[in-house]
């Protein structure tokens, strides 16, 4: 489904799809470079896949702070990825320890 056009045409998606974890890795890129940023330690991540990401799609990863525990140095994040049509591709939550 990810690598072979012939097999993908017979799948429910009718064409090749990007690996789900490739899409999810975009969330890690945001967390490590933007919010909270460099030095962040990933503790947990949940994922729910809502729709496939197709080869050639433009995917946007969004990260939003939903809870902070400053004394424990923990931040709970809402994580989503959407395609160029604003369709939800995946959602989840992450628990991170921000860098200094």
DSSP file (Angstrom, degrees, kcal/mol; ACC not computed):
  #  RESIDUE AA STRUCTURE BP1 BP2  ACC     N-H-->O    O-->H-N    N-H-->O    O-->H-N    TCO  KAPPA ALPHA  PHI   PSI    X-CA   Y-CA   Z-CA
    1    1 A X              0   0    0      0, 0.0    16,-1.6     0, 0.0    14,-0.0   0.000 360.0 360.0 360.0 -30.2    0.0    0.0    0.0
    2    2 A X        +     0   0    0     14,-0.2    17,-0.1    16,-0.0     3,-0.1   0.746 360.0  22.1 -95.1 -27.7    2.9    2.3    0.7
    3    3 A X  S    S+     0   0    0      1,-0.2     2,-0.6    15,-0.1    13,-0.1   0.723 109.4  64.3-116.0 -28.3    5.4    1.1   -1.9
    4    4 A X     >  -     0   0    0      1,-0.2     4,-2.5    11,-0.1     5,-0.2  -0.896  53.9-160.2-113.9 119.3    3.7   -0.7   -4.7
    5    5 A X  H  > S+     0   0    0     -2,-0.6     4,-2.2     1,-0.2    -1,-0.2   0.902  94.0  53.1 -58.6 -43.5    1.3    1.0   -7.1
    6    6 A X  H  > S+     0   0    0      1,-0.2     4,-0.7     2,-0.2    -1,-0.2   0.931 112.1  43.4 -61.1 -47.0   -0.3   -2.3   -8.2
    7    7 A X  H >4 S+     0   0    0      1,-0.2     3,-1.0     2,-0.2     4,-0.4   0.915 112.1  54.2 -64.3 -42.5   -1.1   -3.4   -4.6
    8    8 A X  H >< S+     0   0    0     -4,-2.5     3,-1.5     1,-0.3     6,-0.6   0.856  99.5  61.3 -62.1 -36.3   -2.3    0.1   -3.6
    9    9 A X  H 3< S+     0   0    0     -4,-2.2    -1,-0.3     1,-0.3    -2,-0.2   0.786 105.2  49.2 -61.8 -25.6   -4.8    0.2   -6.5
   10   10 A X  T << S+     0   0    0     -3,-1.0    -1,-0.3    -4,-0.7    -2,-0.2   0.505  97.7  91.2 -90.0  -5.6   -6.5   -2.9   -5.0
   11   11 A X  S X  S-     0   0    0     -3,-1.5     3,-0.7    -4,-0.4    -3,-0.0  -0.231  96.1 -99.4 -82.9 174.9   -6.6   -1.3   -1.5
   12   12 A X  T 3  S+     0   0    0      1,-0.2    -1,-0.1     2,-0.1    -3,-0.1   0.712 124.3  54.1 -66.7 -19.2   -9.5    0.7    0.0
   13   13 A X  T 3  S-     0   0    0     -5,-0.2    -1,-0.2     2,-0.1    -4,-0.1   0.665  94.1-145.1 -90.3 -17.7   -7.5    3.9   -0.9
   14   14 A X  S <  S+     0   0    0     -3,-0.7     2,-0.3    -6,-0.6    -5,-0.2   0.451  73.6  46.0  68.2   2.3   -7.0    3.0   -4.6
   15   15 A X  S    S-     0   0    0     -7,-0.3    -2,-0.1    -8,-0.1   -11,-0.1  -0.972 100.8 -67.5-160.8 168.7   -3.6    4.6   -4.6
   16   16 A X        -     0   0    0     -2,-0.3    39,-0.9   -13,-0.1     2,-0.3  -0.291  46.1-159.2 -64.0 144.6   -0.3    4.7   -2.6
   17   17 A X  B     -A   54   0A   0    -16,-1.6    37,-0.3    37,-0.2     2,-0.1  -0.898  21.3-107.7-121.9 153.9   -0.4    6.4    0.8
   18   18 A X        -     0   0    0     35,-3.7    35,-0.4    -2,-0.3     2,-0.1  -0.484  48.4 -90.9 -74.0 149.9    2.4    7.8    2.9
   19   19 A X    >>  -     0   0    0     -2,-0.1     4,-1.5     1,-0.1     3,-0.6  -0.386  31.6-131.3 -59.4 136.1    3.4    5.9    6.0
   20   20 A X  H 3> S+     0   0    0      1,-0.2     4,-2.4     2,-0.2     5,-0.2   0.872 106.8  54.5 -58.7 -39.0    1.4    7.1    9.0
   21   21 A X  H 3> S+     0   0    0      1,-0.2     4,-1.6     2,-0.2    -1,-0.2   0.760 101.1  59.4 -71.6 -22.5    4.5    7.4   11.1
   22   22 A X  H <> S+     0   0    0     -3,-0.6     4,-0.6     2,-0.2    -1,-0.2   0.930 108.7  45.1 -65.7 -44.5    6.1    9.6    8.5
   23   23 A X  H >< S+     0   0    0     -4,-1.5     3,-1.4     1,-0.2     4,-0.5   0.932 112.2  51.7 -61.7 -45.8    3.1   12.0    8.9
   24   24 A X  H >X S+     0   0    0     -4,-2.4     3,-1.3     1,-0.3     4,-1.0   0.803  97.0  68.1 -62.6 -29.3    3.4   11.7   12.7
   25   25 A X  H 3X S+     0   0    0     -4,-1.6     4,-1.8     1,-0.3    -1,-0.3   0.750  86.7  68.4 -64.7 -21.6    7.1   12.5   12.6
   26   26 A X  H <X S+     0   0    0     -3,-1.4     4,-1.8    -4,-0.6    -1,-0.3   0.842  95.3  55.8 -64.7 -31.6    6.1   16.1   11.5
   27   27 A X  H <> S+     0   0    0     -3,-1.3     4,-2.6    -4,-0.5     5,-0.2   0.932 105.1  51.5 -64.1 -45.3    4.7   16.6   15.0
   28   28 A X  H  X S+     0   0    0     -4,-1.0     4,-2.5     1,-0.2    -2,-0.2   0.884 106.9  54.4 -58.3 -39.3    8.1   15.6   16.5
   29   29 A X  H  X S+     0   0    0     -4,-1.8     4,-1.3     2,-0.2     5,-0.3   0.907 109.8  46.3 -62.7 -42.1    9.8   18.2   14.2
   30   30 A X  H  X>S+     0   0    0     -4,-1.8     4,-3.0     2,-0.2     5,-1.7   0.943 113.8  48.3 -64.6 -47.4    7.5   21.0   15.5
   31   31 A X  H  <5S+     0   0    0     -4,-2.6     6,-2.3     1,-0.2    -2,-0.2   0.886 115.1  45.0 -61.6 -40.1    8.0   20.0   19.1
   32   32 A X  H  <5S+     0   0    0     -4,-2.5    -1,-0.2    -5,-0.2     8,-0.2   0.689 127.2  25.3 -79.5 -18.4   11.8   19.8   18.8
   33   33 A X  H  <5S+     0   0    0     -4,-1.3     5,-0.3    -3,-0.4    -2,-0.2   0.668 134.1  11.6-118.6 -22.9   12.2   23.0   16.8
   34   34 A X  T  <5S+     0   0    0     -4,-3.0     2,-0.4    -5,-0.3    -3,-0.2   0.740 109.2  54.4-124.2 -59.5    9.3   25.4   17.6
   35   35 A X  S   <S-     0   0    0     -5,-1.7    -1,-0.2     1,-0.2    -2,-0.1  -0.933 139.2 -13.7-135.7 108.6    7.0   24.5   20.5
   36   36 A X  S    S-     0   0    0     -2,-0.4     2,-0.2    -4,-0.1    -1,-0.2  -0.974 110.4-163.0 -75.6 -22.9    8.4   24.0   23.1
   37   37 A X    >   +     0   0    0     -6,-2.3     3,-1.6    -7,-0.1    62,-0.2  -0.710  37.1  11.8 118.1-166.1   11.6   23.9   21.0
   38   38 A X  T 3  S+     0   0    0     -5,-0.3    61,-0.3     1,-0.2    -5,-0.1  -0.132 119.9  26.3 -54.4 141.0   15.2   22.7   21.3
   39   39 A X  T 3  S+     0   0    0      1,-0.3    -1,-0.2    -7,-0.2     2,-0.1   0.340  83.5 145.7  89.1  -5.9   16.1   20.6   24.2
   40   40 A X    <   -     0   0    0     -3,-1.6     2,-0.6    -8,-0.2    -1,-0.3  -0.399  40.0-145.4 -66.6 138.5   12.6   19.2   24.6
   41   41 A X  E     -B   97   0B   0     56,-2.9    56,-2.5    -3,-0.1     2,-0.4  -0.937  10.1-136.8-108.7 122.3   12.3   15.7   25.8
   42   42 A X  E     +B   96   0B   0     -2,-0.6    54,-0.2    54,-0.2     3,-0.1  -0.632  29.5 167.8 -75.6 125.8    9.4   13.6   24.4
   43   43 A X  E     -     0   0B   0     52,-2.6     2,-0.3     1,-0.4    53,-0.2   0.764  61.8  -2.1-107.5 -40.7    7.7   11.5   27.2
   44   44 A X  E     -B   95   0B   0     51,-1.8    51,-1.8     2,-0.0    -1,-0.4  -0.988  52.3-174.6-150.5 154.6    4.5   10.3   25.5
   45   45 A X  E     -B   94   0B   0     -2,-0.3     2,-0.3    49,-0.2    49,-0.2  -0.908   5.3-165.8-152.6 126.5    2.5   10.5   22.3
   46   46 A X        -     0   0    0     47,-2.8    47,-0.4    -2,-0.3     2,-0.4  -0.851  13.0-167.4-105.4 151.1   -0.9    9.2   21.4
   47   47 A X        -     0   0    0     -2,-0.3     2,-0.4    45,-0.2    45,-0.2  -1.000  15.8-174.5-140.2 138.4   -2.0    9.0   17.8
   48   48 A X  E     -C   91   0B   0     43,-2.6    43,-2.1    -2,-0.4     2,-0.6  -0.989  20.3-144.5-129.2 123.7   -5.3    8.4   16.1
   49   49 A X  E     +C   90   0B   0     -2,-0.4    41,-0.3    41,-0.2     3,-0.1  -0.783  23.5 170.8 -92.2 122.3   -5.3    8.2   12.3
   50   50 A X        -     0   0    0     39,-2.8     2,-0.3    -2,-0.6    40,-0.2   0.764  64.4  -1.1-100.2 -33.0   -8.4    9.7   10.7
   51   51 A X  S    S-     0   0    0     38,-1.6    -1,-0.3    36,-0.1     2,-0.1  -0.980  79.3 -93.9-155.4 157.0   -7.5    9.7    7.0
   52   52 A X        -     0   0    0     -2,-0.3     2,-0.6    -3,-0.1   -33,-0.1  -0.426  25.3-135.2 -75.8 152.5   -4.6    8.7    4.7
   53   53 A X        -     0   0    0    -35,-0.4   -35,-3.7    -2,-0.1     2,-0.2  -0.951  27.8-147.6-101.8 121.8   -2.0   11.1    3.6
   54   54 A X  B >   -A   17   0A   0     -2,-0.6     3,-2.3   -37,-0.3   -37,-0.2  -0.547  28.0 -87.1 -90.5 155.1   -1.4   10.5   -0.1
   55   55 A X  T 3  S+     0   0    0    -39,-0.9    -1,-0.1     1,-0.3     3,-0.1  -0.402 118.6  25.1 -56.8 128.3    1.9   10.9   -2.0
   56   56 A X  T 3  S+     0   0    0      1,-0.3    -1,-0.3    -2,-0.1     2,-0.0   0.263  89.8 133.6  96.3 -11.2    2.1   14.6   -3.0
   57   57 A X    <   -     0   0    0     -3,-2.3     2,-0.6     1,-0.1    -1,-0.3  -0.331  56.5-128.2 -67.0 153.9   -0.2   15.9   -0.2
   58   58 A X        -     0   0    0     -3,-0.1     2,-0.4     2,-0.0    26,-0.3  -0.941  28.6-162.3-102.6 118.2    1.0   19.0    1.7
   59   59 A X        -     0   0    0     -2,-0.6     2,-0.5    24,-0.2    24,-0.2  -0.863   8.0-161.6-108.5 133.8    0.7   18.2    5.4
   60   60 A X  E     -D   82   0B   0     22,-2.9    22,-2.3    -2,-0.4     2,-0.5  -0.966   8.1-151.5-114.4 125.3    0.7   20.8    8.2
   61   61 A X  E     -D   81   0B   0     -2,-0.5     2,-0.4    20,-0.2    20,-0.2  -0.824  12.6-165.4 -96.4 132.2    1.5   19.7   11.8
   62   62 A X  E     -D   80   0B   0     18,-3.2    18,-2.3    -2,-0.5     2,-0.4  -0.958   6.7-172.3-121.2 136.0   -0.1   21.7   14.5
   63   63 A X  E     -D   79   0B   0     -2,-0.4     2,-0.4    16,-0.2    16,-0.2  -0.997   5.5-179.0-130.0 130.1    0.9   21.7   18.2
   64   64 A X  E     -D   78   0B   0     14,-2.3    14,-3.2    -2,-0.4     2,-0.4  -0.995  28.7-123.1-133.2 132.3   -1.1   23.5   20.9
   65   65 A X  E     +D   77   0B   0     -2,-0.4    12,-0.2    12,-0.2     3,-0.1  -0.603  34.1 167.0 -72.2 125.8   -0.4   23.7   24.7
   66   66 A X  E     +     0   0B   0     10,-2.8     2,-0.3    -2,-0.4    11,-0.2   0.560  64.0   9.4-115.9 -14.9   -3.4   22.3   26.6
   67   67 A X  E     -D   76   0B   0      9,-1.5     9,-2.9     2,-0.0    -1,-0.4  -0.954  58.1-159.6-163.4 145.5   -2.0   22.0   30.1
   68   68 A X  E     -D   75   0B   0     -2,-0.3     2,-0.3     7,-0.2     7,-0.2  -0.986   9.4-173.1-129.3 140.4    1.2   23.0   32.0
   69   69 A X  E >>> +D   74   0B   0      5,-2.8     5,-1.6    -2,-0.4     3,-1.1  -0.731  12.4 177.6-125.4  79.6    2.6   21.5   35.2
   70   70 A X  G >45S+     0   0    0     -2,-0.3     3,-0.7     1,-0.3    -1,-0.1   0.842  76.8  56.9 -57.0 -38.6    5.5   24.0   35.9
   71   71 A X  G 345S+     0   0    0      1,-0.3    -1,-0.3    -3,-0.1    -2,-0.0   0.817 116.0  36.8 -62.7 -30.5    6.6   22.3   39.1
   72   72 A X  G <45S-     0   0    0     -3,-1.1    -1,-0.3     2,-0.2    -2,-0.2   0.428 108.7-124.7 -98.6  -2.2    7.0   19.0   37.3
   73   73 A X  T <<5 +     0   0    0     -4,-0.8     2,-0.4    -3,-0.7    -3,-0.2   0.937  64.4 137.0  55.7  49.9    8.4   20.7   34.2
   74   74 A X  E   < -D   69   0B   0     -5,-1.6    -5,-2.8    23,-0.2     2,-0.4  -0.966  36.2-168.3-127.6 142.8    5.7   19.0   32.0
   75   75 A X  E     -DE  68  96B   0     21,-2.5    21,-2.4    -2,-0.4     2,-0.5  -0.998  12.3-148.0-130.9 129.7    3.6   20.3   29.2
   76   76 A X  E     -DE  67  95B   0     -9,-2.9   -10,-2.8    -2,-0.4    -9,-1.5  -0.845  22.2-165.8 -95.5 130.6    0.6   18.5   27.7
   77   77 A X  E     -DE  65  94B   0     17,-3.2    17,-2.3    -2,-0.5     2,-0.5  -0.925  21.3-138.0-121.7 140.9    0.1   19.2   24.0
   78   78 A X  E     -DE  64  93B   0    -14,-3.2   -14,-2.3    -2,-0.4     2,-0.4  -0.848  30.0-163.8 -88.6 131.4   -2.7   18.7   21.5
   79   79 A X  E     +DE  63  92B   0     13,-2.7    13,-1.8    -2,-0.5     2,-0.3  -0.970  15.5 162.1-125.0 133.1   -1.2   17.4   18.3
   80   80 A X  E     -DE  62  91B   0    -18,-2.3   -18,-3.2    -2,-0.4     2,-0.4  -0.979  22.3-155.6-143.4 156.1   -2.8   17.3   14.8
   81   81 A X  E     -DE  61  90B   0      9,-2.2     8,-3.1    -2,-0.3     9,-1.5  -0.999  16.2-176.8-130.3 135.4   -1.9   17.0   11.2
   82   82 A X  E     -DE  60  88B   0    -22,-2.3   -22,-2.9    -2,-0.4     6,-0.2  -0.918  18.4-128.5-127.4 154.5   -4.1   18.3    8.4
   83   83 A X    >   -     0   0    0      4,-2.0     3,-2.2    -2,-0.3   -24,-0.2  -0.298  44.0 -83.0 -92.6-176.1   -3.7   18.1    4.6
   84   84 A X  T 3  S+     0   0    0    -26,-0.3   -25,-0.1     1,-0.3    -1,-0.1   0.648 129.7  56.1 -63.9 -15.9   -3.9   20.9    2.0
   85   85 A X  T 3  S-     0   0    0    -27,-0.1    -1,-0.3     2,-0.1     3,-0.1   0.225 119.5-109.2 -97.8  12.7   -7.8   20.6    2.1
   86   86 A X    <   +     0   0    0     -3,-2.2     2,-0.4     1,-0.3    -2,-0.1   0.707  68.7 152.6  65.1  22.7   -7.8   21.2    5.9
   87   87 A X        -     0   0    0      1,-0.1    -4,-2.0     2,-0.0     2,-0.4  -0.695  51.8-114.3 -83.4 132.8   -8.8   17.5    6.3
   88   88 A X  E     + E   0  82B   0     -2,-0.4    -6,-0.2    -6,-0.2     3,-0.1  -0.538  37.4 173.5 -69.3 121.9   -7.8   16.0    9.6
   89   89 A X  E     -     0   0B   0     -8,-3.1   -39,-2.8    -2,-0.4   -38,-1.6   0.828  64.9  -8.2 -96.6 -45.4   -5.2   13.3    9.0
   90   90 A X  E     -CE  49  81B   0     -9,-1.5    -9,-2.2   -41,-0.3    -1,-0.4  -0.992  58.1-170.7-151.5 157.1   -4.2   12.5   12.5
   91   91 A X  E     +CE  48  80B   0    -43,-2.1   -43,-2.6    -2,-0.3     2,-0.3  -0.948  22.0 124.0-141.9 162.3   -4.8   13.7   16.1
   92   92 A X  E     - E   0  79B   0    -13,-1.8   -13,-2.7    -2,-0.3     2,-0.3  -0.982  45.1 -94.2 174.6-166.3   -3.4   13.0   19.5
   93   93 A X  E     - E   0  78B   0    -47,-0.4   -47,-2.8    -2,-0.3     2,-0.4  -0.983  23.5-158.5-138.0 150.0   -1.7   14.3   22.6
   94   94 A X  E     -BE  45  77B   0    -17,-2.3   -17,-3.2    -2,-0.3     2,-0.5  -0.964   7.2-152.8-127.1 146.0    1.9   14.6   23.6
   95   95 A X  E     +BE  44  76B   0    -51,-1.8   -52,-2.6    -2,-0.4   -51,-1.8  -0.987  29.0 171.2-115.2 125.4    3.5   14.9   27.0
   96   96 A X  E     -BE  42  75B   0    -21,-2.4   -21,-2.5    -2,-0.5     2,-0.6  -0.900  35.9-136.9-133.4 159.4    6.9   16.7   26.9
   97   97 A X  E     -B   41   0B   0    -56,-2.5   -56,-2.9    -2,-0.3   -23,-0.2  -0.971  35.8-133.4-112.9 111.9    9.5   18.1   29.2
   98   98 A X        -     0   0    0     -2,-0.6   -58,-0.1   -58,-0.2   -59,-0.1  -0.241  18.7-110.8 -67.3 154.5   10.6   21.4   27.8
   99   99 A X              0   0    0    -61,-0.3   -60,-0.1   -62,-0.2   -59,-0.1  -0.140 360.0 360.0 -71.1 176.3   14.3   22.3   27.5
  100  100 A X              0   0    0    -61,-0.1    -1,-0.1   -60,-0.0   -61,-0.1   0.474 360.0 360.0 -73.8 360.0   15.9   25.0   29.6
